[in-house]
Amino acid sequence: MSDTAENKHILTIKYDKIKQNVILKNEVYSIGRHSTNSIVIHHATISRYHCSILPVKYKDKNQQELFWIIDGDLKGNRSANGLFVNGIKCLSHELKSGDEITIGGDQVQVSYFVSNDAHNEEIASSDININNNSSSLDDSKETMVQDFSIRGVTTLTGKDDKTDFFLEEILFILHNQHTELICPILTIDLNNKVTYTNNIFKEKFSDFRQNYTLSPFIKNLVLELTKNDKKFCIREIKYKEQNYTQYAHFIENKTQIKSYIFSFSERDNIENALRENEEKYRAVVRQISEGIILIDPITKQIIEANNAYCSLMGYSPSEILSLKLSDLVATDPEISDSIIRKVQRNRLNVTQESIHRHKDGSLINVEVNISIIYYSAKEFICYAVRDITERKLSEEMLRYQACHDLLTELGNRNLFNEQLHKAIARAQRYKNQFAIMFIDLDRFKNINDTLGHDIGDKFLQGVAHRIRDCLRNSDLIARWGGDEFTILLSEIKTSQDAALVAERILQALKKPFPVMEYELRAYLSMGIAIYPQDGDNLDTLLKNADTALYQIKEKGGNNYQYYNDSMNRTQKELLRMEGYLYEAIKQNQFQLYYQPQINVKTWQIVGMEALIRWKHPILGCVSPIRFIPIAEQTGLINALGEWVLLTACNQHKIWEKMGLPPLKMAVNLSPRQFQQKNLVSAFKKILEDTKLDPKYLELEITESSIIDHPELTKDILNQLIELGISISMDDFGSGYSSLGYLKKFPFQKIKIDQSFVRELKNEPQDLAIISAVITLGKGFNLEVVAEGIETLEQLKLLKELQCEIMQGYFFSHPLPADEATNFLQSMNKNGVNFV
C-alpha cells in the first residue's frame, strides 16, 4: 500500500486531555491498554486488547487502499465495552473517511479520515506508543509462510463470500507482515502425516503422537480443504473436554496443510457462566418482591414476568406472557415507545412514575425503572416495577396538610395565596372584580389565657365553621394564622356585595358558642379590599385589607371597614414617625417633665409624676399620645421606659442632695413593659446604680396592663413590692373591671380618672360618683389621688369629699427639671397655699 503525502490514512485518538495522531501504514495495529499493543491507550475503560485495525486491498477496485477495524484481538477475544462506529455497535467495520469510533464506553473518541494534503506530513506516528518488535523469534513464535504472497481475485457476491474474503485477508496479512502468533502450530501432508509441530504444540498436546491419526486436529482436515477447492477452513474442535478453533490453509503449492490452533476456553467459560447466571437470574427474579418484566424492544411483547409483577397485576404467568406492554401500561403507547427508543439510543437508565392497568381494569400507581438488559444473548427492555399506591396516598395527605389548617379544616395561607393568584388572573382576563376580607377575632387571647387552649381551639373551630356557612361554594375562607382568617369573595357584582357578606357574618356570630360548660361570644373585626381599585396584585390587596382591619380595630372592633387611600397615608405617617423615634433615642431628643402632687390638707408637695416629652428638630414638640403607641408596637417602649426610670431616679437623688424634703417619684409603666422578661432585674439594677431608696419610687400602671396578662402582671407587681417599690393604679374607673382588680392586685394608691374630675360639678350625681371612689379607696386602705384639677371649684368640691391628694394644671403644669427644681425650692421656702 502506498503511504505518500498525497494519500494519508489518519487516526486521531482523544481521551482525558490526551490527543494522539497516527498515520496508518500497511500494517496490522492492535489497540488496547496492555503495553504490548501497537497503539497503547492508558485508560481504565479500555480492554487490554480492545480492537484491531487491518489493512485491506480489494483486487477488483483498482488497488483501492482501505482499513478494517474489528472488535477485540485476532484470537477472537472481544472487548469488555464494545466497539461503536458512528453510534452503531459492531464487531467489524470497513473504515470510511469521516467515521467516528467510540471505545471504552464513550470515554475514548477515535476519528478516521483520509487526506492527500501535504500538511499531513507534520503528523508523526511517533505521537503514540507503537511497539515495533524487531527481535529474533524463537521456535515458539512462528511466523506465517509465503503461501498468500500471490492470491487470486476474490469476487464479493454475498455475505459468505465477504466473510471468506475478510478471513483470507487476515491470514494473508498475518503471513506477509510477519505478525507473531503465540499458539500451537501443526503441519501435515495430504496423507495426514505430521511434518511439523512447534514447541507450543508439543507442550500443550504432549500425547498427540501416540495416536495422532485419530486426532480431531487431523481428522477430515484434508477433505475439508480439498472439497469445493477451498483455500482455507476454520472449524471448531473438541479435544479432551476442551474447545479449540483450528485455522488451516494450504502451503507448499497445496502439498501440505498448516494449522493454527486457538483455545477459546476463556470464551467458553464466559458463555457457561452466562448460562449459569441466567439461571440464577431467573431464580432471583422469581423471588424478588419488586415486579420485573422483560419486553421485546421491537414487538413490545412481554417475554418474562416474575411472580411479584403477576401478583400485582392480577395475571397468571401464562396469561401475562400473551400480553404486550400496551395492555399493561395505562398511558398512551406512543409515550412508552418513545421512552424505550430513547433508552436504547442513549443507553439510559430511566426512572419515572407511571400508571399500570390491573386485570380487573383498576389503575395502580407505580414507579418504573427502565433499562437495557442482555438476556439469552439478546437485548431486552427491563421494567422494574414498584407499587407506590401507599406513597401516593401519603403524598396526597402531605399536599393536603401543606394547604390546609388541621385544626379548623380550612385552607391555610398557602392555599389562599395560590387561589388569590388564580382569581387575579381570571379577573384580568374577564374584567370582573372580587373582594378579599381580613378577619381578626377580638379578645380571643383572653379566652385562651383564661380558659385554656383546649377550649380556645374548640371555640376557634366553631367560629371558623360558622363563618364558612355564610359563604358561597365559590368563595374561599382560610385560616391565616392564630386568630386571623382571610376570605376570597370571587366574582362580586359590586363592592357592596362584600358588605352584605360581612353583615351576614356579624349576624351569625351574635349567637353564643357553647363550649363545655361555657357560653362564649365571638367579636371580630374585618378589613375589606376590592380588586382592582384597591390593588391589582396579591401583596397590595393583602396589605390594604390588613390596613383596613387595623383601622376598624382602632375604632373598637366588632365591625368591618373598607380600605381607602387615606389609610395608607396614615400608615406611611406612622412608619415615618417610627423612623424618627429610633433617631430620637439615639440622639437623646427626649426629656422629662415633672408635675407635683399636693396634699391639700397639709399643703405639702408629696410627690412628682415624671412625664416624658419629645422635641423633634423638624416636628417640634410631639405629644406622647402620638409616639407612645408607636413605641409600644415596635418594642422601643422597653428602652424608653428604662431611660425614663433612670432619669427620674437620678433627678430625685439630685433633689435629695440639695436638701429638699423627700417625696415620691411616680413613673408610668407601659403594658408592653410587662412582657419584658428582665423587667424586675432591670429596675433593681437602676435603683442600685442611682442609690435611690425604693420607698421613694412609685410605679403607675393602667387596667390594660392587667387585662393582657393578669397572672404574669400580678407576679411582677409582687416582686416589685418586695423591692420596696409602691404601686399605683392609674385612670381608675375608666375600665370595666377596676373594682375587681383592687382586691386581686397589691395596689397602695389609686388615681381617679381625669374624666370624672373634668365633668365634676356641684350636682348630686357627680358628687356621688367621686365620693364612692374615695370611700372605696379608703375602705381598701389606699391613698386616693385626683388628677386633672384645673379650677378652684373642683379643688373645693374634692376637698369637701375628703380627697386629700390632688394633681393638675391648677397647681402646676408639667415642668422641665430646672423649673421643677425652682418650684420645689420656692414651695419649700415660702410654703404652699393655692386657696
Number of C-alpha atoms within 10 A of each C-alpha: 13 12 13 10 14 14 15 22 22 20 19 16 20 15 16 10 5 10 13 19 19 21 19 21 17 17 19 22 20 25 25 27 19 17 16 17 21 20 22 20 25 16 15 10 18 24 22 22 24 27 26 21 22 23 20 22 15 16 14 11 8 8 12 12 17 19 20 16 22 20 26 24 19 16 13 14 15 19 20 17 16 19 27 21 20 13 14 10 15 14 15 18 16 15 20 14 14 11 16 17 23 22 24 21 14 14 14 18 18 18 18 21 15 18 14 13 11 12 10 16 13 7 14 12 16 11 12 16 16 18 14 9 11 6 6 7 11 8 12 17 18 21 17 21 15 13 17 20 10 8 12 7 10 14 12 15 8 8 9 10 13 14 12 18 17 17 16 19 19 17 19 21 21 21 19 17 13 16 17 15 17 15 19 23 24 22 21 21 18 15 9 17 13 17 12 13 17 16 18 18 18 15 11 11 12 11 10 15 12 9 8 15 14 12 14 13 23 18 13 12 21 19 11 16 19 14 8 8 9 12 16 19 17 17 13 16 18 11 12 6 7 11 17 18 20 21 18 25 23 24 19 12 8 14 11 19 24 22 23 21 21 20 18 17 13 11 14 14 11 12 13 12 12 16 15 12 13 16 12 12 13 14 12 12 19 17 12 13 14 16 24 22 23 25 23 17 17 11 9 18 18 21 17 17 23 22 20 20 24 21 13 18 21 15 16 13 15 11 10 24 18 11 14 16 20 18 17 18 17 18 14 9 13 10 10 17 16 11 15 23 15 14 17 17 11 9 12 15 13 15 14 10 14 17 18 25 19 19 15 9 11 11 16 19 18 20 19 22 16 20 19 20 15 11 16 10 11 8 15 21 23 25 21 18 25 20 20 17 14 10 12 13 11 12 12 12 12 12 11 16 14 15 20 20 18 13 12 18 16 22 22 23 20 15 21 22 17 12 14 23 14 12 22 21 14 15 18 14 9 10 11 17 21 22 25 26 30 27 25 25 19 17 15 18 17 15 15 15 14 13 12 12 13 11 17 21 17 17 22 20 15 18 22 20 14 14 19 18 12 17 18 11 9 9 15 20 23 26 25 21 12 11 19 16 22 26 23 22 23 21 19 15 11 13 16 12 15 23 15 10 17 24 14 15 21 20 11 16 17 11 12 12 17 13 15 10 6 11 11 15 14 20 16 23 27 31 27 29 29 23 23 17 11 20 16 15 14 15 10 14 24 22 17 26 28 22 24 26 27 20 22 19 20 10 10 10 20 17 19 24 23 23 23 16 9 9 16 15 11 13 14 12 12 15 13 11 17 18 11 15 22 13 13 16 15 9 9 11 14 18 16 20 20 24 21 28 25 22 18 22 11 12 15 19 22 17 22 24 22 26 19 21 18 20 15 15 9 7 10 9 11 12 12 14 8 11 18 17 15 18 22 16 11 14 15 19 21 20 12 18 20 17 19 21 23 17 17 25 25 18 19 22 18 13 17 14 9 11 10 16 13 14 19 20 25 26 23 20 22 20 20 20 20 20 16 12 10 11 15 15 12 13 18 15 12 18 19 12 12 16 12 17 15 20 14 17 22 24 21 20 22 20 20 13 17 19 15 18 17 19 14 12 18 15 11 16 22 16 14 20 17 11 16 15 20 23 24 24 26 22 21 25 20 15 12 10 13 16 14 9 16 19 10 10 18 16 23 19 22 24 24 24 19 19 13 20 21 14 10 18 14 11 8 8 11 14 18 12 14 20 17 12 19 24 17 15 21 14 9 13 12 17 17 25 25 26 22 20 20 17 13 13 13 20 23 14 17 23 15 12 16 15 24 20 24 25 25 20 14 15 20 16 15 21 18 17 16 11 13 20 18 12 15 20 17 12 15 14 10 9 12 18 12 9 7
